[in-house]
Amino acid sequence: MSERTLQPGEMRYNEPMSRHVSWRAGGCAARCYRPRDRADLLAFVQTQSAGMALHVVGLGSNLLVRDGGLDATVVLTHGALRQSELLQQDATGAVLEVEAGVPAPKVARLAAHAGLAGAEFLAGIPGTLGGALAMNAGCYGDEIWNHVDSVTTLDRRGVIRVRTPQDYHIHYRHVQLKHPPQREEEGPRALEPAPEWFLAARLQFARGSSSTALQRIRALLAQRVATQPLNQPNAGSVFRNPPGDYAARLIEACGLKGAREGEAEVSLKHANFIINRGQASARAIERLIERVQQQVWAIHGVALVTEVRIVGELA
Ligand SMILES: Cc1cc2nc3c(=O)[nH]c(=O)nc-3n(C[C@H](O)[C@H](O)[C@H](O)COP(=O)(O)OP(=O)(O)OC[C@H]3O[C@@H](n4cnc5c(N)ncnc54)[C@H](O)[C@@H]3O)c2cc1C
């Protein structure tokens, strides 16, 4: 199997998703496609029969595919939806239009270089804008949806829409369309909400100064290097923080730092991170997640909810 990067316009079969997720672990996608651009993505979606599951993936920095793999077509947005443009500038601020495959740190830099303030928090989130919108990614007191003017979406039939934040329930690390489009297919999944993906967003930021924003980006990145195990494969915070508390504090108080299942380990540097020490299986990572949940429940009576998304079949 080729180790070459999946090129725009290329389809691969049985593609190891470990190449496309930051945990560097897990099973294969039955099919994996990286579109050339937005028009190619639209044409691709329209040619896929309604019953064929599609799964959109950005940089895989919040994702685990189980070892038995994913019986779906994974569509990669990074390197595909990569346009960005500065719109509507005035003395108070500006709107950036950014496609979903653009990495969040690049959005932070684009905004800083345009003399805008408020996008710096995105610099340390190693996913795409689309993944950030899906997760309502955030840190240091800010979240992506605080800056969304509108989003452009694509549904399973190939219909493109412009939506506003009012169309969504927006919560901590969770975003849900209030009225999702209907599914086309019949069968057991017919009553589930049909998927709709982000193609792009218009993001609003206030006027600021480039040098201040760039300085803040450097400071935030240095803070991450000091507190997160960035030199080992991981997926950021595994669990959402429970109301009024921190998952990391609860996990550490259970004495779970350094706990292992196979090659998966609760980071010694940050207890809400699980690192892959080399050859961790997705099962080992998931077993460790379950063990942490059980112990935190037993000791603190708190049910930790995963922030990372786990998909696919057990081996
Ligand atoms: C070291 C590290 C630090 C991190 N720090 C933070 C942090 O500070 N704050 C934070 O919130 N997160 C953080 N994360 C988690 C992660 O980076 C974010 O959740 C990020 O927004 C995910 O983007 P992605 O492109 O990697 O999404 P993926 O992992 O590829 O996908 C995540 C989910 O989003 C869906 N999705 C992806 N693209 C689209 C799209 N275009 N339309 C619809 N759905 C889509 C996928 O189907 C999947 O369900 C961190 C991760 C790491 C590894």
The ligand as a MOL file (V3000), in Angstrom:
LIG
                    3D

  0  0  0     0  0            999 V3000
M  V30 BEGIN CTAB
M  V30 COUNTS 53 58 0 0 0
M  V30 BEGIN ATOM
M  V30 1 C -2.5360 18.6670 20.6950 0
M  V30 2 C -4.0080 18.9740 20.5510 0
M  V30 3 C -4.5350 20.0980 21.1590 0
M  V30 4 C -5.9080 20.3840 21.0290 0
M  V30 5 N -6.3960 21.5030 21.6450 0
M  V30 6 C -7.7140 21.8050 21.5070 0
M  V30 7 C -8.2510 22.9730 22.1290 0
M  V30 8 O -7.5600 23.7490 22.7580 0
M  V30 9 N -9.5790 23.2050 21.9860 0
M  V30 10 C -10.3870 22.3820 21.2680 0
M  V30 11 O -11.5750 22.6600 21.1640 0
M  V30 12 N -9.8960 21.2640 20.6670 0
M  V30 13 C -8.5850 20.9560 20.7620 0
M  V30 14 N -8.0950 19.8330 20.1690 0
M  V30 15 C -9.0060 18.9100 19.4520 0
M  V30 16 C -9.1310 19.1670 17.9390 0
M  V30 17 O -7.9620 19.7680 17.4170 0
M  V30 18 C -10.3500 20.0380 17.6190 0
M  V30 19 O -11.5430 19.4070 18.0170 0
M  V30 20 C -10.4270 20.3420 16.1200 0
M  V30 21 O -11.3730 21.3560 15.9160 0
M  V30 22 C -10.7900 19.1430 15.2560 0
M  V30 23 O -10.6000 19.5020 13.9000 0
M  V30 24 P -10.2250 18.3600 12.8200 0
M  V30 25 O -10.1850 19.0010 11.4810 0
M  V30 26 O -8.9950 17.6510 13.2270 0
M  V30 27 O -11.5010 17.4240 12.9660 0
M  V30 28 P -11.5320 15.8380 12.7990 0
M  V30 29 O -10.8490 15.1930 13.9370 0
M  V30 30 O -11.0870 15.4880 11.4330 0
M  V30 31 O -13.0960 15.5980 12.9460 0
M  V30 32 C -13.7430 15.8040 14.1820 0
M  V30 33 C -15.2540 15.7140 13.9520 0
M  V30 34 O -15.6540 16.8120 13.1390 0
M  V30 35 C -16.2980 16.3510 11.9540 0
M  V30 36 N -15.9240 17.2430 10.8500 0
M  V30 37 C -14.6770 17.5070 10.4060 0
M  V30 38 N -14.7510 18.3850 9.3740 0
M  V30 39 C -16.0560 18.6550 9.1660 0
M  V30 40 C -16.7710 19.4710 8.2410 0
M  V30 41 N -16.1540 20.1840 7.2920 0
M  V30 42 N -18.1370 19.5270 8.3270 0
M  V30 43 C -18.7840 18.8080 9.2800 0
M  V30 44 N -18.1620 17.9920 10.1800 0
M  V30 45 C -16.8100 17.9310 10.1150 0
M  V30 46 C -15.7820 14.9370 11.7430 0
M  V30 47 O -16.7150 14.1590 10.9990 0
M  V30 48 C -15.6380 14.4480 13.1720 0
M  V30 49 O -16.8810 13.9960 13.6760 0
M  V30 50 C -6.7360 19.5290 20.2700 0
M  V30 51 C -6.1800 18.4010 19.6420 0
M  V30 52 C -4.8250 18.1330 19.7730 0
M  V30 53 C -4.2590 16.9370 19.0620 0
M  V30 END ATOM
M  V30 BEGIN BOND
M  V30 1 1 1 2
M  V30 2 1 2 3
M  V30 3 2 2 52
M  V30 4 2 3 4
M  V30 5 1 4 5
M  V30 6 1 4 50
M  V30 7 2 5 6
M  V30 8 1 6 7
M  V30 9 1 6 13
M  V30 10 2 7 8
M  V30 11 1 7 9
M  V30 12 1 9 10
M  V30 13 2 10 11
M  V30 14 1 10 12
M  V30 15 2 12 13
M  V30 16 1 13 14
M  V30 17 1 14 15
M  V30 18 1 14 50
M  V30 19 1 15 16
M  V30 20 1 16 17
M  V30 21 1 16 18
M  V30 22 1 18 19
M  V30 23 1 18 20
M  V30 24 1 20 21
M  V30 25 1 20 22
M  V30 26 1 22 23
M  V30 27 1 23 24
M  V30 28 2 24 25
M  V30 29 1 24 26
M  V30 30 1 24 27
M  V30 31 1 27 28
M  V30 32 2 28 29
M  V30 33 1 28 30
M  V30 34 1 28 31
M  V30 35 1 31 32
M  V30 36 1 32 33
M  V30 37 1 33 34
M  V30 38 1 33 48
M  V30 39 1 34 35
M  V30 40 1 35 36
M  V30 41 1 35 46
M  V30 42 1 36 37
M  V30 43 1 36 45
M  V30 44 2 37 38
M  V30 45 1 38 39
M  V30 46 1 39 40
M  V30 47 2 39 45
M  V30 48 1 40 41
M  V30 49 2 40 42
M  V30 50 1 42 43
M  V30 51 2 43 44
M  V30 52 1 44 45
M  V30 53 1 46 47
M  V30 54 1 46 48
M  V30 55 1 48 49
M  V30 56 2 50 51
M  V30 57 1 51 52
M  V30 58 1 52 53
M  V30 END BOND
M  V30 END CTAB
M  END
